């Protein structure tokens, strides 16, 4: 690891006369330029291989007028000094898409002083080979200690009417289907999409706003991704488009009073990121988001590990069973004694008998854990007026023998995963958190899925404002003290904090697989998430759906999953997560045990990843080598149109022959009418081989690649050239 700095003192320069400061990426392809305009406003531009990526764009803040000082923190600046340097290290994540990650960048820190008043602000730039990160720092200073942000004025000026892959701005949900359109169409389509998808958050949507990570493609073939990294003690970023000038303006999630952030120096903002390349595969391979986060703060990480799990969830989602134990009560606070005299509804899913069936199946097929939802009292009332105190996270329903399940699972070698639905009542959860975590450890639960469905309490706060951003991190930090891993649903979208707190093993924060069925996701949804949601960290997408006709589970539900069976297998490779669920029911997997074998075999922690094919909204093909082993796995997830994928094997060890088992669509596969049509073929391959494979719309394929040994039966198996 090395870091070299040089300092240039520019205190003699006056407002409007400062020369532009230039910074280049280590490979020289990216060029950043910083200057002050005639009003003393910070301006930056970014170029890639001579093409402008970000046109001249303003930086700074507008403050709330809480004191007599000026509210402007975006003009009348002079440059005090410029520090430049380079940094190069290789670090190892606890889990991830590769064993080692290189963190190599050139950096520049521009120290600014505002006249009159002498307020100081530093803008830090880090330029990697694959993009830019920048953030604001406010040093400790005598005349500027507490301040309130009214608006962040950071801009991202585009050079044209790019194609964008986006979801509408919303302060309380990320569960939208992605729209592919020109930037100029966002104003009209945003309102249309929110109306169509039926979202009703606490706040009005942003009519020209979009959520990050935002993926774009220029007509010249550049891929541009805008996001943020290291979101700590700050509201979540949105982008509001000035579609007359094609300029994105920062928009921060407000609090209940409309303010954007309460700050005390010394402090920093999250990093704003721009990932850019002329090859879409480089966007997927970028580790900028992780590299801009602080190193791991957990000293002993031996208890943190990837998990392949099953759960009593899909039968609840399809309404085969229910989270609630009884239908007798709706709007009163219930105690355990009330349930003991209540009439069971006969549809409760988290019963001792039912959960044991999942434990048996998971154990038989080599899974790590079973997740149980709806195990604790309170589900009858959690959407009612008493939801601010309804759950205590320690009291099971009468038909769920928690100690008995604990012991039974342990005897089968299965971990149990806890479920905490907060119903959006963050204060109630914080009150119960320590007791709930102690209860988990006492009963052998080492991981928890948390949920935040519903409006946030305290009233008026949003899911992604500063208040809740701090809450989500507090939960993860407290979990680490108890050696508990967290899978947070409905929380703020990830920004790479899993590097700092690797016990944050999963998030939802987007439309998961249930929307592929009930929400009517576009079939290409899972070819966009890799370029958007997964830029910030892994997603608990819950793949593995084999029964696409939901009426087979619930005659009242006529939904169908917009995917083929082979597509669902591909997601275990293309949708990276250290937390992978086999989401369907055991009885369904029992009908397709040959295809289910891939879910059993596929690794969930990786030595290295190779991005073979990629085009947002169309297809993603990835090959990965398991950590600590010699097996490879590949997946290709396809979008709306049929295509032929080309998978090369150049990453395999030269001189070694492998057995490739390919689980794929067939020419007869149709995600609407014949989604369960698949075939399994085996080939002998080497590093010189190439596979050409048909992919149906909403389809794909998955491949396990295992070195051939003396015991491997190879007679009659075709050798691929």
C-alpha positions in Angstrom: 0.0 0.0 0.0 1.3 3.4 -0.8 0.1 7.0 -0.6 2.0 10.0 -1.9 0.9 13.6 -1.4 1.9 16.9 -2.9 0.6 20.3 -1.8 0.1 23.5 -3.8 -0.7 26.6 -1.9 -2.9 29.0 -3.8 -3.9 31.5 -1.1 -2.8 34.4 -3.3 -5.4 33.6 -5.9 -8.6 35.6 -5.8 -12.1 34.7 -6.6 -12.6 34.1 -10.3 -9.0 34.0 -11.2 -8.0 30.6 -9.9 -6.5 28.4 -12.6 -8.2 25.1 -13.3 -6.9 22.1 -11.3 -6.5 18.9 -13.2 -6.5 15.3 -12.0 -6.1 12.2 -14.1 -6.9 8.5 -13.4 -3.9 6.1 -12.9 -4.3 4.8 -16.5 -4.8 8.4 -17.9 -8.2 7.7 -19.5 -10.2 9.9 -17.1 -9.5 13.6 -16.7 -11.1 15.7 -14.0 -11.0 19.5 -14.0 -11.9 21.8 -11.1 -12.2 25.5 -11.1 -14.0 28.5 -9.6 -16.2 30.5 -11.9 -16.5 34.3 -11.8 -18.8 34.2 -8.8 -16.5 32.0 -6.8 -18.7 28.9 -7.4 -16.9 25.5 -7.5 -17.2 23.9 -10.9 -16.0 20.4 -12.1 -16.0 18.5 -15.4 -15.1 14.9 -16.3 -13.8 13.4 -19.5 -13.2 9.8 -20.5 -10.8 9.1 -23.4 -11.3 12.6 -24.6 -15.2 12.5 -24.5 -17.0 14.7 -22.1 -18.9 12.7 -19.5 -19.9 15.5 -17.1 -20.1 19.0 -18.6 -19.3 22.0 -16.3 -21.3 21.3 -13.2 -21.8 23.4 -10.0 -21.0 22.2 -6.5 -22.0 23.4 -3.0 -25.0 23.8 -0.6 -27.8 26.1 0.4 -28.1 26.3 4.2 -31.2 27.0 6.3 -31.1 30.5 7.7 -30.9 29.5 11.4 -28.3 32.3 12.0 -27.5 35.7 10.7 -24.7 34.3 8.4 -25.4 34.0 4.7 -27.2 30.8 3.7 -25.1 30.4 0.6 -22.3 27.8 0.7 -21.8 27.7 -3.1 -20.2 31.0 -4.1 -17.7 33.7 -3.0 -15.0 31.0 -2.5 -11.3 31.3 -3.0 -8.9 28.4 -3.2 -6.6 28.1 -0.2 -4.6 25.0 -1.1 -4.7 21.9 -3.3 -3.3 18.6 -2.1 -2.8 15.8 -4.6 -1.7 12.2 -4.1 -1.9 8.6 -5.2 -3.1 5.6 -3.3 -2.7 1.9 -4.1 -3.7 -1.1 -1.9 -5.2 -4.6 -2.2 -7.6 -5.6 0.4 -9.7 -8.8 1.2 -13.4 -8.6 1.8 -14.9 -11.0 4.4 -17.2 -12.2 1.5 -17.6 -11.0 -2.0 -17.4 -11.4 -5.7 -13.6 -11.9 -5.5 -11.1 -12.7 -2.8 -9.0 -9.5 -3.4 -10.0 -6.0 -4.4 -7.6 -3.4 -5.7 -8.1 0.1 -4.5 -6.1 2.4 -6.7 -6.7 6.0 -7.4 -5.2 9.5 -7.7 -6.7 12.1 -5.4 -7.0 15.8 -5.0 -8.3 17.8 -2.0 -9.3 21.4 -2.8 -9.5 23.6 0.3 -11.9 26.5 -0.1 -12.4 29.6 2.0 -15.5 31.8 1.7 -15.4 35.5 2.0 -16.7 37.2 4.0 -16.9 35.1 7.1 -14.1 32.7 6.4 -16.1 29.5 6.4 -14.0 26.6 5.2 -15.0 23.7 2.9 -12.8 21.0 1.4 -13.8 19.0 -1.7 -12.1 15.6 -2.0 -11.8 14.0 -5.5 -10.7 10.4 -6.0 -10.2 9.4 -9.6 -10.0 5.6 -10.4 -9.5 3.9 -13.7 -13.3 3.2 -13.8 -14.7 6.4 -12.4 -14.9 9.3 -10.0 -15.8 9.7 -6.4 -16.1 13.1 -4.6 -17.4 14.4 -1.3 -17.5 17.5 0.8 -15.6 17.9 4.1 -16.3 20.6 6.7 -13.3 20.9 9.1 -13.6 22.0 12.7 -13.6 25.8 12.6 -14.2 28.5 15.1 -17.0 30.4 13.3 -18.8 27.5 11.7 -19.8 24.5 13.8 -23.5 23.7 13.6 -25.5 24.1 10.4 -28.6 22.8 8.7 -28.7 21.9 5.0 -31.6 23.2 3.0 -30.4 21.9 -0.4 -27.4 20.2 -1.8 -26.5 22.0 -5.1 -24.3 19.4 -6.7 -24.9 19.0 -10.4 -24.3 16.3 -13.0 -24.5 18.0 -16.4 -25.1 15.5 -19.2 -23.9 16.0 -22.7 -27.1 14.8 -24.5 -30.4 13.1 -24.3 -29.0 9.8 -23.1 -30.9 6.5 -22.7 -31.5 5.9 -19.0 -32.6 2.9 -16.9 -34.4 4.4 -14.0 -37.1 4.3 -11.3 -39.0 7.4 -10.1 -37.8 9.4 -7.1 -39.7 8.4 -4.0 -38.6 9.0 -0.4 -40.2 5.8 0.9 -39.9 3.0 -1.5 -37.6 1.6 -4.2 -40.1 -1.1 -5.3 -40.7 0.2 -8.9 -40.2 -1.6 -12.2 -37.4 -0.1 -14.2 -38.2 2.2 -17.1 -35.9 2.5 -20.2 -36.3 5.8 -21.9 -34.5 8.9 -23.0 -33.8 11.5 -20.4 -36.3 13.9 -22.0 -39.1 11.4 -21.4 -38.6 11.1 -17.6 -41.0 14.0 -16.8 -44.0 12.3 -18.5 -43.1 8.7 -17.7 -42.4 9.2 -14.1 -45.9 10.4 -13.3 -47.3 7.7 -15.5 -45.3 4.9 -13.8 -46.1 5.9 -10.3 -49.8 6.0 -11.1 -49.6 2.6 -12.9 -47.7 0.9 -10.1 -50.0 2.3 -7.4 -47.5 3.7 -4.9 -48.7 6.1 -2.3 -45.8 7.2 -0.1 -45.9 9.9 2.6 -44.4 12.3 0.1 -45.4 13.3 -3.4 -43.1 11.7 -6.0 -40.5 13.8 -7.7 -42.0 14.4 -11.2 -38.6 14.6 -12.9 -36.6 12.8 -10.2 -34.9 9.5 -10.3 -33.3 7.2 -7.7 -29.7 6.2 -7.8 -27.9 4.1 -8.9 -28.9 5.5 -12.3 -27.5 3.8 -15.3 -27.3 5.6 -18.7 -25.9 5.0 -22.1 -24.9 7.7 -24.6 -25.5 7.5 -28.3 -21.7 7.4 -28.7 -21.6 4.2 -26.6 -20.4 5.4 -23.2 -22.0 3.8 -20.1 -22.4 6.2 -17.2 -23.6 5.3 -13.7 -24.4 7.8 -11.0 -24.7 6.8 -7.4 -23.4 7.5 -3.9 -21.1 5.7 -1.5 -20.7 5.5 2.3 -24.1 7.0 3.2 -23.6 7.7 6.9 -25.4 10.4 9.1 -26.8 12.0 5.9 -30.0 11.8 3.9 -30.2 9.6 0.8 -29.5 11.2 -2.6 -32.0 11.6 -5.4 -31.4 13.2 -8.8 -33.8 15.9 -10.1 -33.5 16.4 -13.8 -33.6 19.8 -15.5 -34.7 18.4 -18.8 -34.4 21.7 -20.6 -30.6 21.6 -20.0 -30.1 17.9 -19.3 -28.6 18.6 -15.9 -29.2 16.4 -12.9 -29.4 18.3 -9.6 -28.9 16.7 -6.2 -32.1 16.3 -4.2 -31.8 15.0 -0.6 -34.5 13.2 1.3 -36.1 15.7 3.7 -37.0 15.2 7.3 -40.5 15.7 8.8 -40.0 19.5 8.8 -38.5 19.7 5.3 -34.9 20.1 6.3 -32.3 18.0 4.5 -29.6 17.4 7.1 -28.3 18.5 10.5 -24.6 18.8 10.6 -21.8 19.5 13.2 -18.2 20.1 12.2 -16.0 18.3 11.7 -18.0 16.2 9.3 -18.2 14.8 5.8 -20.9 14.0 3.3 -21.2 10.7 1.5 -19.3 10.3 -1.8 -21.0 11.1 -5.0 -19.9 8.6 -7.7 -19.6 8.5 -11.5 -18.7 5.2 -13.0 -17.9 5.3 -16.7 -16.7 3.0 -19.5 -17.2 2.2 -23.2 -17.7 -1.4 -22.1 -20.8 -2.3 -20.1 -18.9 -5.2 -18.4 -16.7 -2.6 -16.7 -19.7 -1.1 -14.9 -20.4 -4.5 -13.3 -16.7 -5.1 -12.4 -16.3 -1.7 -10.8 -15.6 -1.7 -7.0 -15.6 2.1 -6.6 -18.6 1.9 -4.2 -16.8 -0.5 -1.9 -13.5 1.2 -2.2 -14.9 4.6 -1.1 -16.1 3.0 2.2 -14.0 2.7 5.3 -12.3 -0.7 6.0 -13.9 -3.3 8.2 -14.6 -2.1 11.7 -15.3 -5.5 13.1 -12.2 -7.0 14.6 -13.3 -10.6 14.7 -15.2 -11.6 11.6 -15.0 -15.4 12.1 -18.8 -15.5 12.8 -19.8 -13.8 9.6 -20.4 -16.2 6.7 -22.5 -16.6 3.6 -25.8 -18.5 3.8 -27.8 -20.6 1.5 -31.3 -20.9 2.9 -34.9 -21.8 2.5 -37.9 -20.3 4.3 -41.6 -20.3 5.1 -42.2 -17.2 3.0 -43.3 -18.0 -0.6 -46.4 -19.8 0.7 -47.3 -16.7 2.7 -46.7 -14.4 -0.3 -48.9 -16.6 -2.5 -51.5 -16.6 0.4 -51.4 -20.4 0.7 -50.8 -19.6 4.4 -50.8 -16.4 6.5 -48.4 -14.6 8.8 -51.2 -14.1 11.4 -52.3 -16.8 13.8 -56.0 -15.7 14.1 -58.5 -13.5 12.3 -60.4 -12.7 15.6 -58.7 -9.4 16.4 -57.9 -6.4 14.2 -57.4 -3.2 16.2 -56.5 -4.0 19.8 -53.2 -4.7 21.5 -53.0 -8.5 22.0 -51.2 -10.3 24.8 -50.2 -14.0 24.7 -53.2 -14.9 26.8 -55.5 -13.5 24.2 -54.1 -15.8 21.6 -54.4 -18.9 23.8 -58.2 -18.3 23.8 -58.5 -17.1 20.3 -59.7 -19.2 17.4 -56.8 -20.2 15.0 -57.5 -19.3 11.4 -56.1 -22.6 10.2 -53.8 -20.8 7.7 -50.9 -19.8 9.9 -47.7 -20.8 8.2 -45.2 -20.7 11.1 -46.4 -23.7 12.9 -44.0 -26.2 14.5 -45.2 -29.0 12.2 -44.8 -27.0 9.0 -41.4 -25.5 9.9 -40.1 -29.0 10.6 -40.9 -30.0 7.0 -38.7 -27.1 5.8 -36.0 -28.1 8.2 -36.1 -31.7 7.0 -35.9 -30.7 3.3 -33.1 -28.2 3.9 -31.1 -30.7 5.8 -31.6 -33.4 3.3 -30.3 -31.2 0.5 -27.4 -29.5 2.2 -28.7 -26.0 2.9 -27.4 -23.9 5.7 -30.5 -22.3 7.3 -34.3 -21.9 7.4 -36.0 -18.5 7.7 -39.4 -18.4 9.6 -41.7 -15.4 9.3 -44.9 -14.9 11.2 -43.6 -16.7 14.3 -44.2 -13.9 16.8 -47.4 -12.5 18.1 -48.8 -9.2 16.7 -49.4 -9.8 13.0 -53.2 -9.3 13.4 -52.7 -5.7 14.4 -49.4 -4.5 12.9 -51.1 -2.3 10.3 -53.5 -0.9 12.9 -53.4 2.3 15.0 -51.4 0.6 17.8 -48.5 -0.5 15.5 -46.0 1.8 17.4 -45.7 -0.9 20.0 -47.3 -4.1 18.6 -44.2 -6.3 18.2 -41.9 -7.3 21.1 -39.8 -9.7 18.9 -39.5 -12.3 21.7 -43.0 -13.8 22.1 -44.0 -16.7 19.8 -47.5 -17.7 18.8 -49.0 -20.6 20.7 -48.5 -23.0 17.7 -44.8 -22.2 17.3 -42.6 -24.2 19.7 -39.5 -22.0 19.5 -37.3 -24.1 21.9 -38.4 -27.2 20.2 -37.7 -25.9 16.7 -34.3 -24.6 17.9 -33.3 -28.1 19.2 -34.8 -29.9 16.2 -32.9 -27.7 13.7 -29.7 -28.1 15.6 -30.1 -31.9 15.5 -30.4 -31.6 11.7 -27.4 -29.3 11.3 -29.6 -26.3 10.3 -29.4 -22.7 11.5 -32.6 -20.9 12.1 -32.9 -17.3 10.8 -35.0 -14.8 12.8 -37.5 -12.4 11.3 -38.1 -9.0 12.8 -40.9 -7.0 11.1 -40.8 -3.5 12.6 -43.9 -2.2 10.7 -41.9 1.0 10.2 -41.9 1.8 14.0 -38.2 2.4 14.4 -38.4 3.7 18.0 -40.3 0.6 19.1 -37.6 -1.6 17.5 -34.8 0.4 19.2 -36.5 0.0 22.5 -36.7 -3.8 22.1 -33.5 -4.3 20.2 -31.1 -5.4 22.9 -33.6 -7.8 24.4 -34.4 -9.2 20.9 -30.8 -9.8 20.0 -30.1 -11.4 23.4 -33.1 -13.6 22.8 -31.8 -14.6 19.4 -28.4 -15.6 20.7 -29.8 -17.6 23.6 -31.9 -19.6 21.1 -29.1 -20.1 18.5 -30.3 -17.5 15.9 -27.2 -15.9 14.3 -28.9 -13.9 11.5 -32.1 -11.8 11.2 -34.2 -10.5 8.4 -35.6 -7.1 9.3 -38.5 -5.3 7.6 -39.8 -1.8 7.6 -43.2 -2.1 5.8 -45.4 1.0 6.3 -45.1 4.6 7.1 -42.3 5.5 9.5 -42.9 6.3 13.1 -42.1 9.0 14.3 -44.7 10.5 12.0 -43.5 12.4 9.0 -40.0 10.9 8.8 -39.2 9.1 5.6 -37.6 5.7 5.0 -34.5 7.4 3.5 -34.1 10.6 5.5 -31.2 11.2 7.9 -33.2 9.9 10.9 -33.7 6.5 9.4 -30.3 6.3 7.7 -28.9 6.6 11.2 -31.4 4.0 12.5 -30.4 1.3 9.9 -26.7 1.7 10.7 -27.4 1.7 14.5 -29.2 -1.7 14.1 -26.3 -3.2 12.1 -23.8 -1.9 14.7 -25.8 -3.3 17.6 -26.1 -6.6 15.8 -22.3 -6.8 15.4 -22.0 -6.5 19.2 -24.1 -9.6 19.5 -22.4 -11.3 16.5 -25.6 -11.2 14.5 -25.8 -10.9 10.7 -28.5 -8.6 9.2 -30.6 -8.8 6.1 -32.5 -5.6 5.9 -35.7 -5.2 3.8 -37.4 -1.9 3.0 -34.2 -0.1 4.3 -32.3 2.5 2.4 -30.5 1.3 -0.7 -27.0 0.1 -0.1 -24.0 2.3 -0.7 -21.1 -0.1 0.1 -21.3 -0.1 3.9 -21.1 -3.9 3.8 -17.3 -3.3 3.5 -17.2 -1.5 6.9 -19.8 -3.7 8.5 -19.8 -7.1 6.7 -22.4 -8.5 9.1 -24.8 -6.5 6.8 -25.0 -9.6 4.5 -28.0 -8.6 2.5 -30.6 -5.9 1.6 -33.8 -5.9 -0.4 -34.2 -2.3 -1.4 -35.7 -3.0 -4.9 -38.4 -5.2 -6.4 -37.6 -8.8 -5.5 -38.8 -12.0 -7.1 -42.4 -11.6 -5.7 -42.8 -8.7 -8.1 -41.7 -10.9 -11.0 -44.9 -12.7 -10.3 -47.5 -10.4 -8.7 -46.1 -7.0 -9.7 -45.8 -7.7 -13.3 -42.1 -6.8 -13.6 -40.8 -6.4 -17.1 -39.1 -9.7 -18.1 -35.8 -7.8 -18.4 -35.9 -6.6 -14.8 -33.1 -8.9 -13.8 -30.8 -7.6 -16.5 -31.1 -4.1 -15.2 -30.7 -4.6 -11.4 -27.0 -5.5 -11.9 -26.4 -2.0 -13.3 -28.5 -0.2 -10.7 -29.4 -1.8 -7.4 -26.4 -4.1 -7.1 -23.9 -1.3 -7.7 -24.3 -0.5 -3.9 -24.1 -4.0 -2.6 -25.8 -7.5 -2.7 -29.5 -8.0 -2.9 -31.6 -10.6 -1.2 -33.6 -11.2 -4.4 -34.9 -14.6 -3.4 -34.6 -16.5 -6.7 -35.3 -20.1 -7.5 -39.0 -20.0 -8.4 -39.9 -23.3 -10.3 -43.7 -23.1 -10.3 -44.6 -20.0 -12.5 -48.4 -20.5 -12.3 -49.3 -19.1 -8.9 -52.9 -20.5 -9.2 -51.3 -23.9 -8.5 -50.7 -22.7 -5.0 -53.7 -20.4 -4.6 -56.6 -20.7 -7.0 -57.6 -17.1 -6.1 -54.3 -15.8 -7.5 -53.9 -16.0 -11.3 -50.5 -14.3 -11.4 -47.6 -15.9 -13.4 -43.9 -15.4 -12.9 -42.3 -13.5 -15.8 -39.4 -15.9 -16.1 -38.3 -19.4 -17.2 -37.1 -22.0 -14.9 -33.6 -21.8 -16.5 -33.7 -18.0 -15.9 -34.2 -18.6 -12.2 -31.2 -20.8 -12.0 -29.0 -18.2 -13.8 -29.8 -15.6 -11.1 -27.7 -17.5 -8.5 -24.7 -16.4 -10.5 -25.7 -13.1 -12.1 -27.5 -11.6 -9.1 -24.6 -11.7 -6.6 -25.4 -12.1 -2.9 -23.7 -14.0 0.0 -27.3 -14.6 1.1 -29.1 -16.9 -1.4 -32.5 -18.3 -1.0 -34.3 -21.2 -2.7 -37.6 -19.4 -2.5 -40.0 -22.0 -3.8 -41.7 -24.8 -1.9 -40.1 -28.1 -1.1 -42.8 -30.1 -2.8 -42.2 -28.1 -6.0 -38.5 -28.7 -5.9 -39.2 -32.4 -5.5 -40.7 -32.5 -9.0 -37.6 -31.0 -10.6 -34.7 -32.5 -8.6 -32.4 -32.6 -11.6 -32.7 -28.8 -12.1 -32.7 -28.3 -8.3 -29.2 -29.9 -8.3 -27.7 -26.6 -9.6 -29.1 -24.6 -6.6 -27.6 -27.2 -4.3 -24.2 -27.1 -6.0 -23.8 -23.4 -6.7 -21.3 -21.6 -4.5 -22.2 -18.3 -2.7 -18.7 -16.9 -2.0 -16.2 -16.3 -4.8 -12.5 -16.3 -5.5 -12.8 -14.4 -8.8 -15.5 -13.2 -11.2 -15.4 -12.8 -14.9 -17.9 -10.6 -16.7 -18.4 -12.3 -20.1 -21.3 -10.4 -21.7 -23.3 -7.4 -20.6 -25.8 -4.9 -22.0 -28.2 -3.2 -19.6 -31.8 -4.3 -20.1 -30.8 -7.0 -22.6 -28.4 -9.7 -21.1 -25.8 -10.4 -18.4 -23.4 -13.3 -18.5 -21.0 -13.9 -15.6 -18.6 -16.7 -14.7 -17.3 -17.1 -11.1 -14.9 -19.4 -9.3 -15.8 -20.6 -5.9 -13.6 -19.4 -3.0 -11.3 -22.0 -1.7 -12.1 -24.5 -4.5 -11.6 -25.3 -8.1 -15.2 -25.3 -9.4 -16.6 -22.6 -11.6 -20.2 -21.6 -12.1 -21.6 -19.4 -14.9 -25.0 -17.8 -15.5 -26.6 -15.9 -18.3 -29.8 -13.9 -17.7 -31.7 -12.8 -20.7 -34.1 -9.9 -21.3 -37.1 -9.4 -23.6 -35.7 -10.8 -26.9 -34.4 -14.3 -27.8 -30.6 -14.4 -28.4 -27.6 -16.7 -28.7 -25.2 -16.3 -25.8 -21.5 -17.0 -26.3 -19.7 -18.2 -23.2 -16.0 -18.6 -23.5 -13.9 -20.6 -21.0 -10.6 -18.7 -21.3 -10.5 -18.2 -17.5 -10.2 -21.9 -16.8 -6.8 -23.4 -15.9 -4.9 -24.2 -19.1 -4.2 -27.9 -19.6 -7.2 -29.0 -17.4 -10.3 -30.6 -18.7 -13.6 -29.8 -17.1 -17.1 -31.2 -17.1 -19.6 -28.5 -17.9 -23.2 -29.2 -16.9 -25.5 -26.8 -18.7 -29.1 -26.1 -17.5 -30.8 -24.1 -20.3 -34.0 -23.1 -22.1 -35.1 -25.2 -25.1 -36.4 -24.0 -28.4 -39.9 -24.7 -27.0 -39.5 -22.6 -23.9 -41.9 -19.7 -23.5 -42.0 -17.7 -20.2 -45.8 -17.2 -20.6 -46.9 -20.6 -21.9 -44.1 -23.1 -21.4 -41.7 -21.7 -18.7 -40.8 -25.1 -17.2 -39.3 -26.4 -20.4 -35.6 -26.9 -19.8 -32.8 -29.3 -20.8 -29.6 -30.4 -19.1 -26.6 -31.2 -21.3 -23.0 -32.1 -20.4 -19.8 -31.2 -22.3 -16.1 -31.6 -21.8 -14.4 -28.2 -22.0 -11.0 -26.6 -21.7 -9.8 -23.0 -21.6 -9.9 -23.0 -25.4 -13.6 -24.0 -25.6 -16.6 -21.9 -26.4 -20.3 -22.6 -25.7 -23.0 -21.1 -27.9 -26.3 -21.3 -26.1 -29.9 -20.2 -27.0 -31.7 -18.0 -24.5 -35.5 -17.5 -24.6 -37.1 -14.2 -23.7 -37.0 -13.9 -19.9 -34.8 -17.0 -20.0 -31.2 -17.9 -19.7 -28.9 -20.7 -18.6 -26.7 -21.8 -15.7 -23.5 -23.9 -15.9 -21.5 -25.8 -13.3 -17.9 -26.4 -14.4 -16.0 -29.1 -12.5 -12.5 -30.4 -13.1 -12.5 -33.9 -14.6 -10.9 -36.6 -12.3 -10.2 -40.2 -12.8 -13.5 -41.0 -11.2 -15.5 -38.7 -13.6 -17.6 -40.7 -16.1 -16.9 -39.1 -19.5 -18.0 -41.8 -21.9 -20.2 -40.4 -24.7 -19.9 -36.8 -23.5 -19.2 -34.3 -26.3 -16.0 -32.2 -26.2 -16.6 -28.5 -27.0 -14.1 -26.8 -29.3 
